[in-house]
Amino acid sequence: MILVTGATGTTGSEVVKQLSAKGARVRAFVRDLKKGAALEGPAVELVQGDMSQPATLDAALRGVERVFLVSPAHLRQMEWQGNVIEASKRAGVRHIVKLAAMEASLDSPALFTRMHAQTEQQLEASGIAYTHLHPTLFMQSFLSYIPTIKSEGAIYAPFKDGRVGMVDARDVASVAVAALTEDGHYGQTCDITGPEALSFGDAAGILSEVLGKPVRYVDVPPAAVRKSMLEAGIEEWLVNDLLSLMEYFSTGQAAVVTSTIANVAKIRPHTFRDFVRDYASMFRD
């Protein structure tokens, strides 16, 4: 049995879907059973719980051998994921695959990526076999630009000309599924990128070609992005972290391309053009 936390999220839901397609027995850990109902199937069992409540984790982990660990960026992220690790020890879990970020390190300027690194240390010290997943920027982050793409044919962001080896979340899930269903990935850290490093200007060009309408990239000052995110209700600590990561991407430091998807998941990674084609109906008016 494999427990998937964050089962209604971007990556977690895809992990559930792909595990189910492989015939694996899956238990999807969700806070809201109604929200998780779409995941349920012959090989997928829903279990309701909360990472902040260890008793619900103990119940969810009964009979589980492997865990996919992910949670939202939150000031309690270390506590929540630490609760899963400790409950997994009590349950005799053999292997945890943890989703973090390529920027995860103890000296990262962003708090939530430092928290990822600290949790990875806790997992490594737990005695449970582990696999760390370090993806770069998700292509799915472009879905947040749909309103301005539709209304103005524009993407507003502070990435300058920096190139990023952005990755499709579906491919990250494929790497996770391989790690969860095979025995050859223990103790590994998998840096996961897509097959090409693109600037946001490049991405706008591809969106224009595939959608058949002009889409332009407009570079905006970080101060304007900060104001917009705060007005949208994003907590200030997270705004600071996101701006720190945006600055990192804007300098081209993330213009890295790895072969992890092909080597581990044994599939051809999605290009950004593939991504836009698959999500075209969401981008169009």
C-alpha positions as CSV (number, residue, x, y, z in Angstrom):
1,M,0.0,0.0,0.0
2,I,1.3,3.5,-0.9
3,L,0.0,6.6,0.9
4,V,0.0,9.8,-1.1
5,T,-0.2,13.0,0.9
6,G,-1.3,16.2,-0.8
7,A,-3.4,13.9,-2.9
8,T,-5.6,16.7,-4.3
9,G,-2.7,19.0,-5.3
10,T,-1.0,19.5,-8.6
11,T,1.6,16.8,-8.2
12,G,-0.1,14.5,-5.7
13,S,-3.3,14.1,-7.8
14,E,-1.1,13.0,-10.8
15,V,0.8,10.6,-8.6
16,V,-2.4,9.0,-7.5
17,K,-3.6,8.8,-11.1
18,Q,-0.4,7.2,-12.4
19,L,0.0,4.8,-9.5
20,S,-3.6,3.6,-10.1
21,A,-2.9,3.2,-13.8
22,K,0.0,0.9,-12.9
23,G,-2.2,-1.2,-10.7
24,A,-0.7,-0.1,-7.4
25,R,-2.8,0.0,-4.2
26,V,-3.1,3.6,-3.3
27,R,-4.4,5.4,-0.2
28,A,-5.0,9.1,-0.9
29,F,-4.6,11.3,2.2
30,V,-7.0,14.3,2.0
31,R,-8.4,16.9,4.3
32,D,-11.7,17.2,2.4
33,L,-13.4,14.0,1.3
34,K,-15.6,15.9,-1.1
35,K,-12.6,17.5,-2.8
36,G,-10.9,14.1,-3.0
37,A,-13.9,12.2,-4.3
38,A,-12.7,12.5,-7.9
39,L,-9.6,10.5,-7.0
40,E,-11.5,7.5,-5.8
41,G,-11.4,4.3,-7.9
42,P,-11.0,0.5,-7.7
43,A,-7.4,0.8,-6.6
44,V,-7.6,4.1,-4.7
45,E,-8.9,4.4,-1.2
46,L,-9.6,7.8,0.3
47,V,-8.6,8.6,3.9
48,Q,-9.4,11.8,5.6
49,G,-6.8,13.4,7.9
50,D,-4.7,16.4,8.8
51,M,-0.9,16.5,9.0
52,S,-1.2,18.6,12.2
53,Q,-3.0,15.8,13.9
54,P,-0.7,12.8,14.4
55,A,-3.6,10.5,15.4
56,T,-5.1,10.8,11.9
57,L,-1.7,10.0,10.4
58,D,-1.4,6.8,12.5
59,A,-4.8,5.6,11.2
60,A,-3.9,6.5,7.6
61,L,-0.5,4.7,7.7
62,R,-1.8,1.3,8.9
63,G,-0.5,-1.3,6.4
64,V,1.4,1.3,4.4
65,E,4.9,0.5,3.0
66,R,5.7,3.6,1.0
67,V,4.7,7.3,1.3
68,F,4.7,10.2,-1.1
69,L,5.3,13.3,1.0
70,V,4.3,16.8,0.0
71,S,2.5,19.7,1.7
72,P,1.7,23.3,0.9
73,A,4.3,26.0,1.5
74,H,3.4,27.1,5.1
75,L,5.1,28.3,8.2
76,R,4.2,24.9,9.8
77,Q,5.5,22.9,6.9
78,M,8.4,21.4,8.9
79,E,6.0,20.4,11.7
80,W,3.5,18.8,9.4
81,Q,6.0,16.9,7.3
82,G,7.9,15.9,10.5
83,N,4.7,14.5,11.9
84,V,4.4,12.3,8.8
85,I,8.0,11.1,9.2
86,E,7.5,10.2,12.9
87,A,4.1,8.5,12.2
88,S,5.8,6.6,9.4
89,K,8.5,5.3,11.8
90,R,5.8,4.1,14.2
91,A,3.9,2.4,11.3
92,G,7.0,0.6,9.9
93,V,7.0,2.4,6.6
94,R,9.9,1.3,4.4
95,H,10.4,4.2,2.0
96,I,9.4,7.9,1.8
97,V,9.6,9.9,-1.5
98,K,9.7,13.6,-0.5
99,L,8.9,16.4,-3.0
100,A,10.9,19.5,-2.3
101,A,12.5,21.9,-4.8
102,M,15.8,22.2,-6.7
103,E,16.6,25.3,-4.6
104,A,16.3,23.4,-1.3
105,S,19.3,24.0,0.8
106,L,20.2,25.0,4.4
107,D,21.6,28.3,3.2
108,S,18.8,29.2,0.8
109,P,17.6,32.8,1.1
110,A,14.0,31.5,1.0
111,L,12.5,30.2,4.2
112,F,10.4,27.4,2.7
113,T,13.3,26.0,0.7
114,R,15.4,26.0,3.9
115,M,12.5,24.2,5.6
116,H,12.6,21.6,2.9
117,A,16.3,21.0,3.5
118,Q,15.8,20.7,7.3
119,T,13.0,18.2,6.8
120,E,15.2,16.2,4.4
121,Q,17.8,16.0,7.2
122,Q,15.1,14.7,9.6
123,L,14.1,12.1,7.0
124,E,17.6,11.0,6.4
125,A,18.1,10.6,10.2
126,S,14.9,8.6,10.6
127,G,16.2,5.3,9.4
128,I,13.5,5.1,6.7
129,A,14.8,4.7,3.1
130,Y,14.3,8.0,1.3
131,T,14.3,9.6,-2.1
132,H,14.4,13.4,-2.5
133,L,12.8,15.0,-5.5
134,H,14.1,18.5,-6.5
135,P,12.1,19.8,-9.4
136,T,12.6,23.3,-10.9
137,L,9.8,25.7,-11.8
138,F,6.6,23.9,-12.8
139,M,5.1,24.6,-16.3
140,Q,1.8,24.6,-14.5
141,S,2.7,27.9,-12.8
142,F,1.8,29.5,-16.2
143,L,-1.9,28.7,-15.5
144,S,-1.8,31.6,-13.0
145,Y,-1.3,33.9,-16.0
146,I,-4.5,32.8,-17.7
147,P,-6.5,35.9,-16.8
148,T,-4.1,38.3,-18.4
149,I,-3.3,36.1,-21.3
150,K,-7.0,36.0,-22.1
151,S,-7.7,39.7,-21.4
152,E,-4.5,41.4,-22.6
153,G,-2.5,38.8,-24.4
154,A,0.3,39.3,-21.8
155,I,2.3,37.7,-19.1
156,Y,3.5,40.1,-16.4
157,A,6.4,38.8,-14.3
158,P,9.9,39.8,-13.0
159,F,12.0,37.1,-14.6
160,K,13.9,39.4,-17.1
161,D,15.7,37.2,-19.7
162,G,16.6,34.4,-17.3
163,R,16.2,31.0,-18.7
164,V,14.7,28.2,-16.6
165,G,14.7,24.4,-17.2
166,M,11.0,24.4,-16.3
167,V,9.3,21.0,-15.9
168,D,5.8,19.6,-16.3
169,A,4.3,18.5,-13.0
170,R,3.1,15.3,-14.8
171,D,6.7,14.3,-15.4
172,V,7.7,15.0,-11.8
173,A,4.9,12.7,-10.8
174,S,6.3,10.1,-13.2
175,V,9.6,10.2,-11.4
176,A,7.9,9.9,-8.1
177,V,5.9,6.9,-9.3
178,A,9.1,5.2,-10.5
179,A,10.7,5.8,-7.1
180,L,7.7,4.5,-5.2
181,T,7.3,1.3,-7.2
182,E,10.9,0.3,-7.8
183,D,13.7,-0.5,-5.3
184,G,16.6,1.2,-7.1
185,H,16.2,4.8,-5.9
186,Y,16.9,4.7,-2.2
187,G,19.1,7.4,-0.9
188,Q,19.0,9.4,-4.1
189,T,18.3,13.1,-4.7
190,C,16.7,13.6,-8.1
191,D,17.2,17.0,-9.7
192,I,14.2,17.2,-12.1
193,T,14.0,19.6,-15.1
194,G,12.3,19.7,-18.4
195,P,14.2,19.1,-21.7
196,E,15.0,22.7,-22.4
197,A,15.8,26.0,-20.7
198,L,13.5,28.8,-21.7
199,S,13.0,32.4,-20.8
200,F,9.5,33.8,-20.2
201,G,9.9,35.6,-23.5
202,D,10.5,32.2,-25.2
203,A,7.5,30.8,-23.4
204,A,5.3,33.7,-24.6
205,G,6.4,33.0,-28.2
206,I,5.4,29.4,-27.9
207,L,2.1,30.3,-26.4
208,S,1.5,32.7,-29.3
209,E,2.3,30.0,-31.9
210,V,0.2,27.3,-30.3
211,L,-2.8,29.4,-29.3
212,G,-2.8,31.3,-32.6
213,K,-2.9,34.7,-30.9
214,P,-0.2,37.2,-29.8
215,V,1.0,36.7,-26.3
216,R,3.8,39.0,-25.0
217,Y,6.0,38.8,-21.9
218,V,6.2,42.1,-20.0
219,D,8.9,42.3,-17.4
220,V,7.7,44.2,-14.3
221,P,9.6,45.5,-11.2
222,P,9.7,43.2,-8.2
223,A,8.0,45.9,-6.1
224,A,5.0,45.8,-8.3
225,V,4.8,42.0,-8.0
226,R,5.1,42.3,-4.2
227,K,2.2,44.8,-4.1
228,S,0.0,42.6,-6.3
229,M,0.7,39.4,-4.3
230,L,0.1,41.2,-1.0
231,E,-3.2,42.6,-2.3
232,A,-4.2,39.1,-3.4
233,G,-3.9,38.0,0.3
234,I,-0.6,36.1,0.1
235,E,1.2,36.1,3.4
236,E,4.2,38.5,3.6
237,W,6.8,35.8,4.5
238,L,5.7,33.8,1.4
239,V,5.8,36.9,-0.8
240,N,9.3,37.5,0.3
241,D,10.3,33.8,-0.5
242,L,8.6,33.9,-3.9
243,L,10.4,37.1,-4.8
244,S,13.7,35.6,-3.7
245,L,13.1,32.6,-6.0
246,M,12.0,34.9,-8.9
247,E,15.2,36.8,-8.5
248,Y,17.1,33.5,-8.6
249,F,15.3,32.5,-11.8
250,S,15.8,35.9,-13.4
251,T,19.6,35.6,-13.2
252,G,19.7,32.4,-15.3
253,Q,21.0,30.3,-12.4
254,A,18.2,27.8,-13.1
255,A,19.1,27.4,-16.8
256,V,19.9,23.7,-16.0
257,V,18.7,20.7,-18.0
258,T,18.9,17.2,-16.5
259,S,18.1,13.8,-17.9
260,T,16.4,12.6,-14.7
261,I,12.9,12.1,-16.3
262,A,14.3,9.9,-19.1
263,N,16.6,8.0,-16.8
264,V,14.3,7.4,-13.9
265,A,10.8,7.5,-15.3
266,K,11.9,6.1,-18.7
267,I,9.7,8.5,-20.6
268,R,10.2,11.5,-23.0
269,P,9.8,14.6,-20.9
270,H,7.1,17.1,-22.0
271,T,8.3,20.2,-23.7
272,F,6.7,23.5,-23.0
273,R,5.0,23.3,-26.4
274,D,3.5,19.9,-25.4
275,F,2.3,21.5,-22.2
276,V,0.6,24.4,-24.0
277,R,-1.0,22.1,-26.5
278,D,-2.4,19.9,-23.7
279,Y,-3.8,22.9,-21.7
280,A,-4.7,25.0,-24.7
281,S,-8.4,25.0,-23.9
282,M,-7.7,26.6,-20.6
283,F,-5.6,29.4,-22.1
284,R,-8.1,30.2,-24.9
285,D,-11.1,32.5,-24.6
